[in-house]
């Protein structure tokens, strides 16, 4: 749970070795500079976990000190050089009983509070809000299954400006929430039980927020769940906690906890956005209209890897001048977005209109002046092929 703090420490060390003065500060709800302990708890479960952590640590230290004190005392006090003779005995029922009962009582004393916390952390019943979190390479998809925001769904991706900072080598000052800021945070109400159902679309991911005391694997083909009830409002951060590929470091989790009224207002706004996105796949678009929409889709989903200028970077292929983009056979690019290719993940979670829009945008931007227009119906026809 506390591994996320190493990110802030790494930035500070990088600045020291490079001679640059990185102004890294504590991030409320996220990593702190020189953090050694667990995150400040925002849920009751996290408080119990912190107590359990210290209880176990102190218990083990006490046992360690007592056992080794007796052992070293016995070795020193009864050493051969002061004339002690070794005892010669075979069995002692009393000793056998003592060293069986005492460890048993210690184990029971440690197991009871641990079991209490574990059982409580797995009790996902009677949730006020249920959200499905789906891991993709390399972003999170959220679907609100009940409550005021029922029906709301969106993708949460690393903020493109932070990816640009990373591509430039993170030189100079970086934001305190470096590589943790997303375009669409998960919004939940304060003091409400939130159940998170996790799954994945491609490889194993893991959803977790240290301040909430939750971490749950997201496995393709399986459904797991966890829960939290935040007692504080504010922004809380986590990361994918399962090594999921080369973009693993660019898959943050941002949960925004707001008041009940703010949550209802946010849900209303998001529902209106969802309604606006429910386009008729048979609608015929003009190049200007669908290109403008595609520019927004590209900026929020594609520019982080392919760069705003379409030039790509490293193993990421350029879109500017790409043979697939310029090919007259539009189905080739449609299939790449639907099914992925190489390092390119599948984007079939986008709507038919959004996929058609971003393809139309890339086919007519930079040096790609093909004049080609992809309609949503063409994308719909390619799904499942």
Secondary structure, DSSP 8 states (H G I E B T S, - for coil): --TTHHHHHHHHHHHHHHT--------TTS--TT--S-----BHHHHHHHHHHHHHHHHHHHHHHHHHHHHHHHHHHT-GGGT---------HHHHHHHHHHHHHHHHHHHHHHHHHHHHHH---S-SEEEEEEEETTEEEEEE-SSTTTT-EEEE-B-HHHHHHHHTT--S---TTTTT-BSS-EEEETTS-EEEEEEESSS-EEEEEGGGTEEEEE-BT--EEEEE-BSS-EEEEEE--S--STTGGG-EEEEEEE-HHHHHHHHHHHHHHHHHH---TT----HHHHHHHHHHHHHHHTHHHH-TTS--BTTB--STT-HHHH-S-HHHHHHHHHH-BTTB---TTS-HHHHHHHHHHHHTSTT--------HHHHHHHTT-
